Amino acid sequence: GRVRVFFTVTLPLSIPGIVAATSTAFAWTFSAFATPQMIGGGQVQTISTLVYQVGFASFNFPLAASLSLVGLAFTVAVLALFNLGIRSLEKIGSH
């Protein structure tokens, strides 16, 4: 029925678009700097605003660099999970 068509035709063909949209949304929200600063008035803490505050307000560049590496490692881990998800969904779609 419809469920079988969804999982065998529609979902496998939609995987590239779903992955592209999800990874793009993740990258934009994770690296957002100007929007949280302007809307939050400097009160909203994100990784990018914290790196800026630690690096340029406190001049603690080693801590800012460490926070940047933590953010990079987190991004790589999330993208690796995306990759694992893609592989499992591709196995479902291929016969």
C-alpha positions in Angstrom: 0.0 0.0 0.0 1.0 3.6 0.5 3.4 2.9 3.4 5.3 0.4 1.2 5.5 3.0 -1.6 6.7 5.6 0.8 9.5 3.5 2.2 10.6 2.0 -1.1 10.2 4.9 -3.5 9.6 8.3 -1.8 12.0 8.1 1.1 15.0 6.9 -0.7 14.6 9.6 -3.4 14.1 12.2 -0.7 17.2 11.4 1.3 19.6 13.8 -0.4 17.3 16.7 0.1 16.5 15.8 3.7 20.2 15.5 4.6 21.2 18.7 2.8 18.4 20.6 4.5 19.2 19.2 7.9 23.0 19.7 7.7 22.5 23.3 6.3 20.1 24.2 9.1 22.5 22.7 11.7 25.5 24.6 10.3 23.5 27.9 10.2 22.2 27.6 13.7 25.4 26.4 15.2 27.5 29.1 13.7 25.0 31.9 14.3 26.7 34.9 15.8 25.0 38.2 14.8 21.4 37.1 15.4 21.8 36.0 19.0 23.9 39.1 19.7 21.4 41.5 18.3 18.2 39.9 19.4 19.5 38.6 22.7 21.3 41.8 23.6 24.4 39.8 24.5 22.5 37.8 27.1 22.0 34.7 25.0 25.0 32.4 25.1 25.9 30.3 22.0 29.2 28.7 21.2 30.1 31.4 18.7 29.1 34.3 21.1 31.0 32.6 23.9 34.2 32.3 21.8 33.9 36.0 20.9 33.4 37.1 24.4 36.2 35.0 25.8 38.6 35.9 23.0 38.0 39.5 22.4 36.4 40.8 25.7 38.7 38.9 28.1 41.6 38.4 25.7 41.8 34.7 26.8 42.8 33.4 23.4 43.8 29.9 24.5 40.3 29.3 26.0 38.7 30.7 22.9 40.7 28.4 20.7 39.8 25.4 23.0 36.1 26.3 22.7 36.4 26.6 19.0 38.0 23.1 18.8 35.2 21.7 21.0 32.7 23.2 18.6 34.5 21.8 15.6 34.6 18.3 17.2 30.9 18.5 18.0 30.2 19.5 14.4 32.3 16.6 13.0 30.5 14.2 15.4 27.1 15.4 14.3 28.0 15.1 10.6 29.4 11.6 11.2 26.0 10.7 12.7 24.3 12.1 9.6 26.6 9.9 7.5 25.6 6.8 9.5 22.0 7.7 9.2 22.3 8.2 5.4 24.0 4.8 5.1 21.3 3.0 7.0 18.5 4.8 4.9 20.3 3.9 1.7 20.3 0.3 2.7 16.6 0.4 3.1 16.1 2.0 -0.3 18.4 -0.3 -2.3 17.2 -3.8 -3.2 
